[in-house]
Amino acid sequence: MADTETIRVNSSYLAAGANRYSAASDWSAEGVVAFGSDANVCLWNPQNPRGISSILSQHTGHVKAVRFLPKLEGDDKTILISGGDDKVVRAWSVNPQDATASYLQAVEGHTEPINCIAALGVTPAGAPTKRIFVTGAADATVKIWAHDSAALEEPFKLLQSIKTTRKFIPLALALSPLDDDTDGVVLAVVGTTNVVQIFTAAASDLEFTLQATLPGHENWVRSLDFIKEKTEAGSDLLLASASQDKYIRLWRIHQGTALSALHNATGLDLSVSLTPGNKIHKISAGGTKYCIMFEALLLGHEDWIYTARWSRTADGKLLLLSASADNSLSIWESDPESGIWITGARLGEVSREKGATTATGSIGGFWTGLWSPTGTTVITLGRTGSWRRWDYNPSDDAWQQHYAISGHTRSVTGLSWAQDGSYLLSTSSDQTTRLHAQWTGQGTDSLSLGSWHEMSRPQIHGYDLNCIATLGPTSSFVSGADEKLMRVFTEPKAVAKMLSCLTNSKIDISSAPDAANMPVLGLSNKAIDTTSGPSSQEPSQQDQEEGGGLSLSNLTISTALASTTSHPPYEENLSRHTLWPEVEKLYGHGYEIFSLCSSHDGKIIASACKASSVNHAVIRLFETDKWTELRPPLQAHSLTVARVRFSADDEYLLSVGRDRQWVVWGRTTTTPDQGGYKLVQQMQKGHSRMILDCAWAPVTLDNRIFATAGRDKQVKFWIQSTTAEKEPFILAGGLAEEHPVTAVDFLPELTPGGKMVLAVGTEAGRVMVVTLGVVTTEEDNGSNNKVEVVKKAVVPNKGLWLPGTVVQLAWRPKTREQEEEKKRELAIAGEDGSLRIYEVEL
């Protein structure tokens, strides 16, 4: 057997949806955004059109909080802190130049999931600056940690552990120096209570004590942020607190206790200041006295407010960005004449559609809002795990939307390439089907040319999606979900025209419907026509009653997509206007659809459902001309069929299952559009444990070969025998792995040297590329062909390994641009919710 080698692999595309936690994202001073995605931390530079640059995998549970630590003098890298459901604080060293990172260390201390992190650089008198950060967790504790050394690898030290009084769970933290010239540090803590707790400490000892409790909010407080009112020394400190009561409260922290000083700083009448609701709170830190009082109440949001973050413009003006569940971002500023806080800009959307699905208008609110380091860009996260971005244009004095990144928020369960390799379809347990393609058409520049983006969201469903297959050379696909039927979709004209502009793809839209939308209470995307019927003008009253949606008229869809021909579609267009109409439903199975595939000519669909008996563990065949089932169904398995695959010439159908057996079915007639398939061979003990995947080798070989992969940590190769009549396919070799093998796929063609290339994925997230050759051996009963491993290459960069199971692998069919290239692209579906396309040098 060949030794294990390394192979040159680069990531062409990384897609992952962000976790919906308000503390699970942060934007560094160098311009790198870090956000939690399932159990990963993703790094993304919004100025780079190629999207996510790194996926960091060390956590074993959902990441709920990330925060960049301040850089010390001489640092060329930044420390990133993350925490989540695994109760461990982890640290990474981030290179801001290329937004990559290396793992540093982990510290344990909390007994429940970590919800929030705050950080600060502290300079005690006569001592060098050190980093401190604070973590809050569901164990109702707040822990203060220090990093004293400039060496990034230096272990963190636990300085203090604070039990929250009245035992509430911390949801947000904020740290700030109290004044440039004093030794005081202030810590604000909020959570599952309606008050803000203020702790202070001297920078020399960092021993925090509770100094004040600020009342006023009527519900849980979700976010905190400090900022100096002015840049000069001696300026007051402002604290913003955002709550589920739909309000933002501003608090002023002023050095000194004299009411006259407070009156001079705030300009408020003292009679107002002394009312019960505006009580002055006295605190002290490092021997200096301060007072805190309520400054302003910001009204305008109509639902929970998740985050409030400060920014300062180049001319010193303060801006406050708030993100709310009412689908809007608000940018607040103080009126220079009256001092009243007003909304200077409102971003997002006010949904007029009824219903609660993204297909009918509700985007589920914004979960976080972040400022860029320069304050000229804001990004926000929606319910679908996708980011939205706005850039400030000073010439128009307006915020303009820009495309951002998106991704699945739960396990990616299925992949299927278009037959010409022009796009990739993915399905997920997040109940969406997404289309990914390279941006090679209008609007590209040297940076964005060839970058991958989500270009369409053909299906937004009410059930978890399990599998998908494109239908031959047509722009159609079939998908299966946790329901008993399959659904067939076809590309509408509006999406086809948009893709043609963005990807330079050829289109045939002669018979395609114009667009699609979804009724509020429906699961079927309905085809609509912009040129006929009443909906080309305004939807009828009946359409509105049935949930067609007012602004989701057919003309609106075409207009919205026509405006996206120079850039990838924005999230609101993806989630509303890029649906594909459903053209057929395929019935017959008794349980949830588990696996399916289509023949390469697109004329037959093979499918299987979850099963625990022979009667249900059947493979049903459907012809795509009249959409009827070819009976009888193929019966051989006794448990769920995990995968079905057609050979490249569609002569054979291979199925593998949890009953540890594989079955080969052969076509019953030479006329493809007339016949079904019949049993050719059944191997009842193909593996010692369940078989999870299979793949056919290219048919240009003299012998037909397929591979099977099982939980027994084996990949087995089976070759067509010319001598054995009872067993047309015999075992011809194998490959042993350290972990259960969950995914395999053959490159669709042989290498120039006549070798086969097999991609292998394991339950531990490892991906390997194996080169195989066929050798002839002489034995007692004659000569036999064996499959020999010529070269086994692992992906060397551990940063490209997945943290969990590799669900599916799929090589991209060779495109016109790849005819002379030695590099090929491999799509990888991960249980961690990530979709990856790796460029492999063969």
C-alpha positions in Angstrom: 0.0 0.0 0.0 1.2 3.5 -0.8 2.4 5.8 2.0 0.3 8.7 3.1 1.4 11.9 1.5 0.2 15.5 1.5 -1.5 17.3 -1.3 -1.8 21.0 -2.1 -5.3 22.2 -1.2 -6.7 25.7 -1.1 -10.2 26.8 0.0 -12.1 28.5 -2.9 -15.3 29.0 -1.0 -16.3 28.8 2.7 -19.9 29.4 3.5 -21.4 29.2 7.0 -24.3 30.9 8.7 -23.8 32.9 11.8 -25.1 31.9 15.2 -28.0 34.0 16.4 -26.5 35.4 19.6 -26.0 39.1 20.0 -22.5 38.6 21.6 -21.3 36.1 19.0 -19.6 38.6 16.7 -17.0 41.3 16.9 -15.2 43.6 14.5 -11.5 44.2 15.2 -9.6 47.5 14.8 -7.8 46.0 11.8 -11.1 45.3 10.0 -11.6 41.6 10.6 -15.0 40.3 11.6 -15.2 37.2 13.8 -18.5 35.4 14.4 -19.7 32.1 15.8 -21.1 29.6 13.4 -22.3 26.4 15.1 -19.2 25.2 17.0 -16.8 27.2 14.7 -15.5 30.7 14.7 -15.4 32.3 11.3 -13.1 35.1 10.2 -14.3 37.5 7.5 -13.0 40.8 6.1 -16.0 42.6 4.7 -13.8 44.5 2.3 -12.7 41.2 0.7 -15.3 40.0 -1.9 -14.2 36.4 -1.5 -16.0 36.1 1.8 -15.0 34.0 4.8 -11.2 33.5 4.9 -10.9 31.0 7.8 -13.1 28.6 9.8 -11.6 27.9 13.3 -12.6 24.6 14.8 -11.8 23.8 18.5 -15.1 24.3 20.3 -17.4 21.3 21.0 -20.6 23.3 21.4 -22.3 26.4 19.9 -20.2 29.5 20.0 -22.1 32.3 21.8 -19.6 35.0 22.4 -16.4 36.3 20.7 -14.3 39.4 21.4 -11.0 40.7 20.2 -8.6 41.8 22.9 -6.9 45.2 22.6 -3.4 45.1 21.0 -0.4 46.0 23.1 2.5 48.0 21.8 4.6 45.9 19.4 1.9 43.3 18.7 1.6 42.3 15.1 -1.2 39.9 15.8 -4.5 40.2 17.7 -5.9 37.8 20.3 -9.4 36.6 19.8 -11.4 35.2 22.7 -14.4 32.9 22.2 -16.8 31.0 24.5 -20.0 29.0 24.2 -21.9 25.9 25.1 -18.8 23.8 25.9 -18.1 26.1 28.9 -14.5 26.7 27.8 -12.8 30.0 27.0 -10.6 29.6 23.9 -8.0 32.0 22.5 -6.7 32.5 19.0 -3.9 34.5 17.4 -5.3 36.3 14.4 -3.2 37.6 11.6 -5.1 40.7 10.4 -3.3 40.8 7.0 -5.0 37.7 5.6 -7.7 37.0 8.3 -6.2 33.7 9.3 -5.6 32.4 12.8 -3.8 29.8 14.9 -5.1 28.3 18.2 -3.4 29.5 21.4 -5.0 28.0 24.5 -8.1 27.1 26.4 -9.0 28.0 30.0 -11.8 26.4 32.0 -13.7 27.9 35.0 -17.4 28.2 34.2 -19.8 25.3 34.9 -22.4 26.5 32.4 -22.4 27.9 28.8 -20.6 31.3 28.3 -22.9 34.0 27.1 -20.8 37.2 26.9 -17.2 38.6 26.9 -15.8 42.1 27.4 -12.2 43.2 27.1 -10.0 46.2 28.0 -6.3 47.2 28.1 -5.4 48.4 31.6 -2.4 50.5 32.5 -1.7 50.6 36.3 0.3 53.5 37.6 4.0 52.9 36.9 3.3 49.4 35.3 3.1 48.2 31.7 -0.3 47.8 30.0 -2.0 44.4 30.3 -5.0 42.9 28.8 -8.0 42.0 30.9 -11.3 40.3 29.8 -14.5 39.4 31.6 -16.7 36.4 30.9 -20.3 36.0 31.9 -22.0 32.6 31.9 -25.3 30.8 32.6 -23.8 29.6 36.0 -24.7 33.2 37.2 -21.0 34.1 37.6 -18.8 36.8 36.1 -15.1 36.0 35.9 -12.2 38.4 35.4 -9.1 37.2 33.6 -5.8 38.8 32.9 -3.1 38.4 30.3 0.0 40.1 31.7 2.6 39.3 29.1 3.1 40.6 25.6 3.8 36.9 24.6 0.6 35.7 23.0 1.1 32.1 24.4 1.3 33.2 28.0 -1.5 31.5 30.0 -4.5 33.6 31.2 -4.9 34.1 34.9 -8.2 34.1 36.7 -8.2 37.2 38.9 -11.7 37.2 40.4 -15.1 35.3 40.3 -18.2 37.3 41.0 -21.6 35.7 41.8 -24.4 37.9 40.5 -26.7 39.1 43.2 -30.3 38.0 42.9 -28.7 35.3 40.8 -29.4 36.4 37.3 -27.7 35.1 34.2 -25.3 37.6 32.6 -26.2 38.4 28.9 -24.0 41.4 28.3 -20.9 43.0 29.8 -19.0 46.3 29.2 -15.6 47.5 30.5 -14.1 51.0 30.4 -11.5 53.1 32.2 -13.3 55.7 34.3 -10.9 58.5 33.3 -7.7 58.9 31.5 -5.9 60.3 34.5 -7.2 58.1 37.2 -6.7 54.5 38.3 -10.4 53.4 38.1 -12.0 50.8 35.9 -15.8 50.3 35.6 -17.6 47.1 34.7 -21.3 47.0 33.8 -23.2 43.8 34.0 -26.8 43.0 32.7 -28.8 39.9 32.0 -32.0 38.2 32.9 -33.1 41.1 35.1 -34.2 44.7 34.5 -31.4 46.5 36.2 -27.8 47.4 35.3 -25.2 46.5 37.9 -22.1 48.7 38.1 -18.8 47.4 39.5 -15.6 49.3 39.9 -12.0 48.5 40.6 -8.6 50.1 40.9 -6.3 49.3 37.9 -3.6 48.4 40.3 -5.4 45.5 42.0 -8.5 44.9 39.7 -10.6 43.7 42.6 -14.2 44.6 41.5 -16.9 45.5 43.9 -20.6 46.3 43.3 -21.1 50.0 43.6 -24.6 50.7 42.1 -27.7 49.2 40.6 -29.4 51.3 37.9 -33.1 50.7 37.6 -35.4 51.9 34.9 -35.7 49.1 32.3 -38.9 47.0 32.4 -37.5 43.8 30.9 -34.2 41.9 30.4 -31.3 44.0 29.3 -29.5 42.6 26.2 -26.6 45.0 25.5 -24.2 47.5 27.0 -21.5 49.8 25.6 -19.3 52.6 27.0 -17.8 55.6 25.2 -16.2 58.9 26.2 -18.5 61.8 25.5 -15.6 63.9 24.1 -12.1 63.0 23.2 -10.4 65.5 25.6 -9.3 64.5 29.1 -11.8 64.8 31.9 -14.8 64.1 29.7 -17.8 62.3 31.1 -18.4 58.6 30.3 -21.7 57.5 28.6 -23.2 54.1 28.9 -25.9 52.8 26.6 -28.1 49.9 27.7 -30.6 48.2 25.3 -33.5 46.1 26.6 -36.3 43.8 25.6 -38.6 46.6 26.7 -37.9 48.2 23.3 -36.0 51.1 24.8 -32.4 52.3 25.0 -31.3 54.1 28.1 -28.3 56.4 28.2 -26.4 56.9 31.5 -23.8 59.6 32.4 -20.8 58.8 34.6 -19.3 62.0 35.9 -16.2 62.5 38.1 -17.0 64.2 41.4 -20.1 64.4 43.6 -21.1 68.0 43.5 -24.5 68.6 42.0 -23.3 71.8 40.4 -20.6 69.8 38.5 -23.3 67.4 37.3 -25.6 70.2 36.3 -22.8 71.8 34.3 -22.0 68.5 32.5 -25.6 67.6 31.7 -27.3 70.9 31.3 -30.3 69.3 33.1 -32.5 71.0 35.7 -31.5 69.6 39.2 -35.2 69.2 40.1 -35.4 66.7 37.3 -32.2 65.0 38.4 -33.5 64.4 41.8 -36.8 62.7 41.0 -37.0 59.0 42.1 -36.6 57.8 38.5 -33.5 59.9 38.0 -31.7 59.1 41.2 -28.0 60.1 41.4 -25.9 57.0 42.1 -22.6 57.6 43.9 -19.7 55.3 43.2 -15.9 55.3 43.8 -12.9 53.7 42.2 -9.2 54.0 43.0 -9.9 56.6 45.6 -11.8 58.9 43.2 -15.5 59.6 43.6 -18.0 59.5 40.7 -21.7 59.9 40.2 -24.1 58.2 37.7 -27.4 59.5 36.5 -30.0 58.8 33.8 -29.3 60.8 30.7 -31.8 60.0 28.0 -34.5 57.5 26.9 -34.4 56.5 23.2 -37.7 55.5 21.8 -38.4 54.3 18.2 -38.0 50.5 18.0 -41.1 48.3 18.0 -39.6 45.1 19.3 -36.8 43.8 21.4 -33.5 45.5 21.0 -30.6 43.1 20.9 -27.5 45.4 20.6 -26.5 49.0 21.0 -23.0 50.1 20.0 -21.2 53.4 20.0 -19.1 55.0 17.2 -17.4 58.3 16.8 -17.1 60.1 13.5 -14.0 61.8 12.2 -15.3 65.2 13.5 -16.0 63.8 17.0 -19.8 63.4 16.7 -21.2 60.4 18.6 -23.4 57.8 16.8 -25.2 54.9 18.4 -26.2 51.9 16.3 -29.1 49.7 17.6 -30.3 46.4 16.2 -33.8 45.2 16.9 -36.1 42.3 16.3 -38.4 44.7 14.4 -36.2 44.2 11.3 -34.4 47.5 11.5 -31.1 49.1 12.4 -31.3 52.7 13.8 -28.4 55.1 13.9 -29.0 57.6 16.7 -27.3 61.0 17.0 -27.7 64.0 19.4 -29.3 67.1 18.0 -26.6 69.8 18.4 -29.2 72.5 19.4 -31.6 70.7 21.7 -29.4 67.8 22.8 -32.3 65.4 22.1 -31.3 62.0 20.6 -32.9 61.4 17.3 -32.8 58.7 14.6 -30.4 60.0 11.9 -30.8 56.9 9.7 -32.9 53.8 9.8 -31.7 50.8 7.8 -33.3 47.4 7.1 -37.0 47.2 6.3 -40.5 47.6 7.6 -42.2 44.4 6.5 -45.8 44.8 5.1 -46.2 41.2 4.3 -48.3 38.9 6.5 -46.9 35.7 7.9 -43.7 34.7 9.6 -41.6 33.0 7.0 -38.7 34.6 5.1 -40.5 33.8 1.8 -43.4 36.1 2.7 -41.6 39.0 4.1 -40.6 38.4 7.7 -36.8 38.4 8.1 -37.0 37.5 11.8 -35.3 40.6 13.1 -31.7 41.7 13.4 -29.7 40.0 16.1 -26.6 42.2 16.2 -25.2 45.4 14.7 -21.5 46.2 14.3 -19.6 49.3 13.3 -16.5 49.1 11.2 -13.3 50.6 12.8 -13.7 53.8 10.7 -17.5 54.0 11.4 -18.3 54.2 7.7 -19.7 50.6 7.4 -22.3 48.8 9.5 -23.2 45.1 9.3 -26.1 43.2 10.8 -27.1 39.6 11.2 -30.6 38.2 10.4 -32.5 35.1 11.3 -31.3 33.2 8.2 -27.7 33.4 9.4 -26.8 35.9 6.6 -25.1 39.2 7.0 -26.2 42.5 5.6 -23.9 45.4 5.0 -24.4 49.2 4.4 -21.6 51.7 3.5 -21.9 55.4 4.1 -21.6 57.6 1.0 -20.6 61.1 2.1 -21.4 62.6 -1.3 -25.1 61.6 -1.0 -25.1 61.7 2.8 -26.8 58.3 2.7 -26.2 54.6 3.6 -26.0 52.3 0.6 -26.5 48.6 0.8 -23.7 46.3 -0.3 -23.6 42.5 -0.8 -22.3 40.4 2.1 -22.0 36.7 3.0 -24.5 34.0 3.8 -24.6 30.3 4.7 -26.5 27.4 6.2 -27.3 27.6 9.9 -27.6 23.8 10.5 -26.1 20.6 9.0 -25.6 20.6 5.3 -27.3 17.4 4.2 -27.0 17.2 0.4 -25.0 18.5 -2.6 -25.5 18.4 -6.3 -23.6 20.1 -9.1 -25.2 21.2 -12.3 -24.2 18.9 -15.1 -22.0 21.5 -16.7 -20.5 22.6 -13.3 -21.9 26.1 -13.6 -23.5 26.0 -10.1 -23.8 24.0 -6.9 -27.0 23.2 -5.1 -27.0 22.5 -1.3 -29.7 21.4 1.1 -29.7 21.7 4.8 -31.5 20.9 8.0 -32.2 24.7 8.2 -35.0 23.9 5.7 -33.4 25.8 2.7 -32.0 24.9 -0.6 -29.3 27.3 -1.8 -27.6 27.8 -5.2 -23.9 28.8 -5.2 -22.0 30.0 -8.3 -18.9 31.9 -9.3 -19.2 35.6 -10.0 -17.6 35.9 -13.4 -20.0 38.3 -15.2 -21.1 41.9 -14.9 -19.8 44.1 -12.1 -16.6 42.1 -11.3 -13.1 43.5 -10.7 -9.8 41.9 -10.2 -10.6 41.0 -6.6 -14.1 39.7 -7.1 -13.7 37.9 -10.4 -14.3 34.2 -9.8 -15.5 34.6 -6.2 -18.2 32.3 -5.0 -21.5 33.6 -3.7 -25.0 32.4 -2.9 -26.9 33.5 -6.0 -30.4 32.0 -5.4 -32.4 30.4 -2.7 -34.7 28.1 -4.7 -36.5 26.4 -1.8 -37.5 27.7 1.6 -39.4 24.8 3.3 -41.2 23.9 6.4 -39.4 20.6 6.9 -35.7 19.7 7.3 -34.3 18.9 3.9 -32.3 15.7 3.5 -31.2 15.2 -0.1 -31.1 16.8 -3.6 -30.3 15.9 -7.2 -30.1 18.0 -10.3 -32.1 16.5 -13.3 -29.6 15.9 -16.0 -28.8 18.8 -18.4 -32.0 20.7 -17.5 -32.2 23.6 -15.0 -34.3 21.6 -12.6 -33.8 19.6 -9.4 -35.6 17.3 -7.1 -35.3 17.4 -3.3 -36.4 15.3 -0.4 -37.2 16.3 3.2 -38.7 15.0 6.4 -41.9 14.3 4.5 -43.2 11.4 2.4 -43.0 13.1 -0.9 -40.4 14.6 -3.2 -40.7 18.0 -4.9 -39.4 19.0 -8.3 -38.4 22.6 -9.1 -37.5 24.4 -12.3 -35.6 27.6 -12.8 -37.7 30.7 -13.5 -36.9 33.3 -16.1 -36.1 36.0 -13.6 -33.4 34.0 -11.8 -32.1 32.6 -15.1 -31.6 36.1 -16.5 -29.8 37.2 -13.3 -27.5 34.2 -13.3 -26.7 34.7 -16.9 -25.5 38.2 -16.2 -23.6 37.3 -13.1 -22.0 34.0 -14.2 -22.0 34.3 -18.0 -24.0 31.1 -18.2 -26.1 30.1 -21.2 -29.8 30.0 -20.6 -32.9 28.5 -22.3 -35.9 30.2 -20.8 -38.4 29.6 -23.6 -40.7 27.4 -21.5 -39.7 28.6 -18.0 -42.2 30.5 -15.7 -41.4 34.1 -15.0 -40.9 33.8 -11.2 -42.3 32.1 -8.1 -43.6 33.0 -4.7 -45.0 31.1 -1.7 -48.4 31.4 0.1 -48.1 32.2 3.7 -49.5 28.9 4.9 -48.2 26.8 2.0 -45.2 24.6 1.4 -45.3 24.8 -2.4 -43.6 27.6 -4.4 -46.2 28.7 -7.0 -45.2 29.7 -10.5 -46.3 33.2 -11.5 -46.4 35.1 -14.7 -45.6 38.8 -15.0 -47.3 39.3 -18.3 -50.7 37.9 -17.8 -53.4 37.9 -15.2 -54.4 40.4 -12.6 -51.2 40.0 -10.6 -49.2 41.8 -13.3 -50.7 45.0 -11.9 -51.7 44.7 -8.3 -52.6 41.5 -6.4 -56.3 41.0 -6.0 -58.1 41.2 -2.7 -58.3 37.4 -2.7 -54.6 37.1 -3.3 -53.9 39.3 -0.3 -56.3 37.4 1.9 -54.6 34.1 0.9 -51.2 35.5 1.6 -49.8 36.4 -1.8 -48.4 39.5 -0.2 -48.8 43.1 -1.3 -45.3 44.1 -2.2 -44.4 40.6 -3.4 -46.3 41.1 -6.6 -44.9 39.3 -9.7 -43.7 42.5 -11.3 -41.8 43.4 -8.1 -39.9 40.1 -8.3 -38.7 40.7 -11.8 -37.8 44.3 -11.0 -35.9 43.3 -7.9 -33.8 40.7 -9.7 -33.3 43.0 -12.7 -31.5 45.4 -10.4 -29.0 42.7 -9.2 -27.3 42.1 -12.5 -24.1 43.9 -11.4 -23.6 42.3 -8.0 -24.7 39.1 -6.1 -28.2 39.5 -4.7 -28.8 41.0 -1.3 -30.3 38.9 1.4 -33.8 40.3 1.1 -33.8 39.3 -2.6 -32.3 35.9 -1.8 -35.0 35.2 0.8 -38.0 36.5 -1.2 -37.3 36.9 -4.9 -35.1 34.0 -6.0 -37.5 31.1 -5.3 -37.9 28.4 -8.0 -41.5 27.3 -8.8 -42.5 23.8 -7.8 -43.6 21.9 -10.9 -44.3 18.4 -9.5 -44.8 16.3 -6.4 -43.7 12.6 -6.4 -45.6 10.3 -3.9 -45.2 6.7 -2.9 -42.9 6.4 0.2 -44.4 5.8 3.6 -41.8 7.6 5.7 -39.4 10.6 5.4 -37.3 10.8 2.3 -33.7 9.9 3.1 -31.8 9.6 -0.2 -32.3 10.2 -3.9 -30.4 10.6 -7.1 -31.2 11.1 -10.8 -29.9 9.4 -13.9 -27.3 11.4 -15.9 -29.7 11.8 -18.7 -32.2 13.2 -16.3 -34.9 10.7 -17.2 -35.2 8.6 -14.0 -35.2 9.5 -10.3 -34.4 6.9 -7.7 -35.4 7.5 -4.1 -35.5 5.8 -0.7 -37.0 6.7 2.6 -36.3 6.0 6.3 -37.2 2.4 7.0 -37.1 -0.4 9.5 -38.7 -3.1 7.5 -38.4 -4.7 4.0 -41.7 -3.2 2.9 -40.5 0.3 3.3 -36.8 -0.1 2.5 -37.5 -0.1 -1.2 -36.1 2.1 -3.9 -38.8 3.8 -6.0 -38.1 4.8 -9.6 -39.9 7.8 -11.3 -39.6 8.7 -14.9 -39.4 12.5 -15.5 -41.4 12.6 -18.8 -44.9 12.0 -17.3 -43.7 11.9 -13.7 -45.1 8.4 -13.0 -43.6 5.7 -10.9 -42.0 2.7 -12.6 -43.4 -0.3 -10.8 -42.7 -2.5 -9.0 -40.3 -0.8 -6.6 -36.8 -2.3 -6.1 -36.9 -4.5 -3.0 -33.8 -6.0 -1.4 -32.8 -3.9 1.6 -34.3 -4.4 5.1 -33.3 -1.1 6.7 -32.9 2.5 5.5 -31.1 2.9 2.1 -28.3 5.4 2.9 -27.3 6.2 -0.7 -28.3 5.4 -4.3 -26.1 6.2 -7.3 -26.4 5.7 -11.0 -23.3 4.6 -13.0 -22.0 7.3 -15.4 -23.8 5.6 -18.4 -26.9 4.8 -16.3 -26.7 1.1 -17.0 -26.5 0.3 -13.4 -27.9 1.6 -10.1 -26.1 1.0 -6.9 -27.7 1.2 -3.4 -26.1 0.8 0.0 -27.9 0.7 3.4 -27.8 0.5 7.1 -28.4 -3.3 6.8 -24.7 -3.6 5.8 -25.4 -4.7 2.3 -25.0 -3.2 -1.1 -27.1 -4.1 -4.1 -26.5 -3.5 -7.9 -29.5 -3.2 -10.2 -29.2 -3.4 -14.0 -31.3 -1.7 -16.6 -34.0 -4.0 -18.0 -34.0 -2.7 -21.5 -31.6 -0.9 -23.8 -34.2 1.9 -24.4 -33.6 4.3 -21.6 -37.1 5.9 -21.6 -38.9 2.6 -21.5 -37.4 0.4 -18.8 -36.7 0.2 -15.1 -34.1 -1.8 -13.3 -33.8 -5.4 -12.0 -31.6 -7.1 -9.4 -28.1 -8.0 -10.6 -26.3 -8.7 -7.4 -26.9 -8.5 -3.7 -24.0 -8.5 -1.3 -25.5 -9.1 2.2 -22.3 -8.7 4.2 -20.6 -6.0 2.2 -19.3 -4.4 5.4 -19.2 -5.5 9.0 -21.2 -2.4 10.0 -23.6 -0.1 8.2 -22.6 1.2 4.8 -22.9 5.0 4.6 -21.9 6.0 1.1 -20.9 4.7 -2.3 -19.6 5.9 -5.7 -19.1 4.7 -9.2 -15.7 5.0 -10.9 -15.6 6.5 -14.4 -16.9 4.1 -17.0 -14.0 4.6 -19.4 -12.2 1.8 -17.7 -12.2 -1.7 -19.1 -13.9 -2.8 -15.9 -16.7 -1.2 -14.0 -15.6 -0.3 -10.4 -17.5 1.1 -7.5 -16.5 2.0 -3.9 -18.4 1.5 -0.7 -17.7 3.2 2.6 -18.9 2.1 6.0 -18.9 2.7 9.7 -16.4 -0.2 10.0 -13.7 2.4 9.0 -13.3 0.7 5.6 -13.5 1.8 2.0 -13.9 -1.3 -0.2 -13.5 -1.4 -4.0 -15.6 -3.8 -6.1 -14.8 -4.6 -9.7 -16.8 -6.3 -12.4 -15.6 -9.9 -12.9 -15.4 -11.5 -16.3 -15.4 -15.0 -14.9 -17.8 -15.2 -11.9 -21.4 -15.6 -13.1 -23.1 -15.6 -9.7 -21.1 -12.6 -8.5 -20.6 -10.1 -11.3 -18.8 -7.7 -8.9 -16.1 -9.0 -6.6 -14.0 -7.4 -3.9 -10.8 -6.0 -5.5 -9.2 -4.1 -2.7 -9.7 -1.8 0.3 -8.6 1.1 2.3 -8.5 1.3 6.1 -9.1 4.5 7.9 -8.8 5.6 11.6 -12.4 6.8 11.7 -15.7 5.7 10.2 -15.9 6.7 6.6 -19.0 8.7 5.9 -18.6 10.1 2.3 -16.8 9.1 -0.9 -16.9 10.4 -4.5 -14.9 9.6 -7.6 -13.6 12.3 -10.0 -15.8 12.0 -13.1 -12.9 11.3 -15.4 -9.5 9.5 -15.3 -6.2 11.4 -14.8 -4.0 11.8 -17.9 -2.1 8.8 -16.6 -5.2 6.6 -16.6 -5.7 6.6 -12.8 -8.9 7.0 -10.7 -9.2 9.7 -8.1 -11.4 9.1 -5.0 -12.2 11.7 -2.4 -12.8 10.2 1.1 -14.4 12.0 4.1 -14.6 10.6 7.7 -16.7 11.1 10.8 -13.9 13.0 12.4 -13.9 15.6 9.6 -10.8 14.4 7.7 -10.7 14.7 3.9 -8.4 12.6 1.8 -7.7 12.3 -1.9 -6.8 8.8 -3.0 -5.3 7.9 -6.4 -6.2 4.4 -7.6 -4.9 2.1 -10.3 -6.0 -1.3 -11.6 -3.4 -4.1 -11.7 -3.7 -7.7 -13.0 -2.7 -10.5 -10.7 -2.3 -14.2 -11.5 -4.0 -16.6 -9.2 -4.9 -20.4 -9.2 -8.2 -19.7 -10.8 -6.8 -17.4 -13.5 -6.0 -13.8 -13.7 -7.9 -11.2 -11.6 -7.9 -7.5 -11.6 -7.2 -5.6 -8.3 -7.6 -2.0 -7.3 -4.4 -0.7 -5.9 -3.9 2.5 -3.9 -1.2 4.4 -5.8 -1.2 7.4 -3.6 -3.1 8.5 -0.5 -3.0 12.2 0.2 -4.5 13.9 3.2 -5.3 17.6 3.4 -2.3 18.8 5.3 -3.7 22.1 6.7 -5.6 21.3 9.9 -7.4 24.5 9.4 -9.2 22.9 6.5 -10.3 19.9 8.5 -14.0 19.8 9.6 -14.8 19.6 13.3 -17.4 17.0 12.7 -18.8 14.5 10.2 -18.2 15.0 6.5 -21.8 14.4 5.2 -21.2 14.4 1.5 -18.4 15.0 -1.1 -19.0 16.0 -4.7 -16.4 16.7 -7.4 -17.2 19.6 -9.7 -17.7 18.4 -13.3 -15.0 19.8 -15.6 -16.0 23.1 -17.0 -14.7 24.7 -20.2 -12.2 26.8 -18.3 -10.7 23.7 -16.6 -9.9 21.7 -19.8 -6.1 22.2 -19.4 -5.9 22.7 -15.7 -4.5 20.2 -13.2 -6.7 21.7 -10.4 -10.1 20.4 -9.6 -12.8 21.6 -7.2 -14.3 19.4 -4.5 -17.5 20.4 -2.6 -17.8 19.3 1.0 -21.0 19.3 3.1 -20.4 19.4 6.8 -22.5 18.4 9.8 -21.2 21.7 11.3 -23.3 23.7 8.9 -20.4 24.7 6.7 -20.3 24.3 2.9 -16.8 24.3 1.5 -15.3 24.1 -2.0 -11.6 23.1 -2.0 -9.3 23.5 -4.9 -7.3 20.3 -5.2 -4.1 20.1 -7.2 -4.0 16.6 -8.7 
